[in-house]
Amino acid sequence: MAADERTEAATPRKRQELRRQGRVSKSQDLVSMVVFVGVLLCIHWLGGRVAARLLAFMRSSLAGLATSAITPQTLAELASRVTILLLGVLGPIIAVALVLGVAANVLQTGAVLSAQPLIPDFTRINPLAGVQRFLSARGAVELAKSLAKIGIIAWLAYSTIAAGYANLLQCSRADVQTMLAVVGELLFRVVLRISLLLLVLAALDYAYQRWSYERSIRMTRQEVREEAKNQEGNPQVKSRIRSRMRQLARRRMMAEVPKADVVITNPTHYAVALRYDAHAMNAPQVVAKGAGAVAQRIRELAEANGVPIVENPPLARGLFKSVEIGQEIPSTFYAAVAEVLAFIYRMDRRGRHTSQR
C-alpha cells in the first residue's frame, strides 16, 4: 500500500535516535584507504632514516656480541635497545595511522559516542542471516566492489611493473644496494598507484554508502505523523510551542497599538489600548494590554505613533483584569470609557499629546 511505502526523508528526531545507537553513514573503505595511503607516504618519507638506523643498530649489536660473552645481562640490554628502536621507528607510523583513522571517521560522521555497537548481537552470527545478507542487493554490491578492486590491483601492478621492467634488466649486473633501491622504488610506485586509485573508489563508496543510508532510514507518512503527534506530547516541545505562540500573539498585539484611539495607563504598571469604530463596533474594543515591561512597550509605541495616553489607574486596572484582547468592553465600563473618548475627540487630532487626568 502507498501508506506503507517509505517515501519520506528521516526526521531530525529519528536521525538523532539512530546517531545515539551508533547507526551513521560511513564508508569503512574510505577510512582504511586514507590510513593506508598516509602510512605508505610516512614510510616512504622516513624510509631512508629508518633503514640507516636499523643498519647502524645491527652493526653495533653484532659487533658487541662478537666482542663480549652472551649472558642474560647482555641479552636484556639488547632487548631493551630493540624495544627503544622499535618505538622510535614504529611510533611515528602508528601515530599517523591513529590520527588519520580518527580524522577520517570524524569527518564522515562527526563525533559519535555510543556503546550500542559494542553490545553483542547474536543475530549477526546466525548462519541463515549471513546467507541472506550475502544474497541481498547489498551483498551483490559488495561482491562487485571486491571483484573490481582485484581487477584494478592486478592491472595497475602489471602495467607499472611492465613500465619499469627495462630498469630492472639494466640493474641486474649492479651491486645489491643499487638493485634493492630500484626494486624498492618500483614497488613503491606500484603500491602508491594502487592506493590512490583505491582511494578514489573509496570516495565513491562513501557517496554510495551515504545514499544507501539515507534510503534505508526513510519513513512512511504514518510514521512521520505518529512522531509529530508524540513530539507535541513532549512537555519541553509543548513549552517551546507555547512560548512561540505567546511571542507571535504579542507581536500581533503590538502591531495594533498604532491603530488605537487611546491608551489608558496606571500609569506605570498597566496599559490598555482601546479602539472604537462606531460603524463596525457596538462598544470600544481592547486591542492591546500589558503589565510591567509590556505596558512600557505599549506606551512607547503609542508615543511614537501619536496615540493619546490617558492616566486613569482605576479604569486601567479594571480593563486589564476584566477584558481580553479583541473583546469589546462590558457595559460596566461604558461611562468611564465614554468620558475618556469624549475628552480625546475634543482634542485637535493633529496636535495629539500625552494627557493626564
PyMOL commands that set and color helices and strands:
alter all, ss='L'
color gray80, all
select helices_A, chain A and resi 2-4+12-20+28-67+72-109+116-118+122-125+127-135+137-163+165-173+176-216+221-232+235-259+293-304+313-322+331-346+349-351
alter helices_A, ss='H'
color red, helices_A
select strands_A, chain A and resi 262-265+270-275+285-291+309-311+355-356
alter strands_A, ss='S'
color yellow, strands_A
deselect
rebuild
show_as cartoon
